[in-house]
Amino acid sequence: MAELKFHIIKNSKSIPEIIPLTNKELNELKTSRKQLIDILKLEELYDQIIESFLEFKSKLYSNSLSLVNSSRKNYIANHEIRSKLNRQLFNTLNLSKLYLDKHFHEKDNNYFVKDITNDGALHNEVREQRTKIYNENSDYRLGYKLRNLTQHSALLIQTYTVGKGCFHNSKSKSIQARFHLPLAKENLIESGINKNLLTYFGDNVDLHEVMDGYIYAISQMHMKNRKLTKPTIDSAENIFLSKVRKIKRLDGENEIEVIENNEIIFYLDLEWYQVVHYLQQKHDGEINYGHIKHNTYAK
């Protein structure tokens, strides 16, 4: 036996009301709720990846400014800089691995879009995009391999380079600060990275540039997930909202219990789901930091 239980106000008193649910209606609600929760979890995970990577990039820019006028070698400060960058990079790469395993993982039979929509044609779209990204984005391929290194081998950032260039014009002298994270190819090869993959990069691999391309690939996958699951998720949300609206017309209070076999299994409200709308607005398109050039002064 399944039912919705809520309260209505009559003569200034709160009176319990019951609306019976058929098995079909209950299963529909259960399925819709699972779909909405799955979307929330994926949006939260994607947000963690982007925020973690922004912390990594912010630290790079901060180091560039703080070290550009320093000529002394400070091995303790050097250690602290590398330590923080390695932690931030480790977090970003491992969060992204969690995402990729949920997104599409044949060995574990994880197929996010297919699981949400039960649509084989949409699943094939995901597979095709994944193959295209893998074939065309060498940064993504290397980033994926670097994730394995950080987990099983060693810390990636062993050194960094700091530099500056001076530019003169008739009015002033300007300084261009640089802070680079080079990865030597020979070290990567010794760690098990395929030589053929490294032919797509210069003598020293720029880790910052690789990570920009890697995050861009994940962003492309996430936007595809959103697009393909949107009709199913919109329908799931409307299933909840339609029942809520019906009860509101009866002057029902906010808390609506979904009851099965005399036990509360969940509540019908979707206030928690507003986090999904917020995160989708916060990250509303593909993110390619490699194409962004900063100029913080007005001309």
Beta strands, then each sheet from edge to edge (+ up, - down):
strand 1: 2-10
strand 2: 13-21
strand 3: 104-105
strand 4: 110-111
strand 5: 161-168
strand 6: 173-180
strand 7: 182-184
strand 8: 204-206
strand 9: 257-260
strand 10: 263-267
sheet 1: 2+ 1- 9+ 10-
sheet 2: 3+ 4-
sheet 3: 5+ 6-
sheet 4: 7+ 8-
end
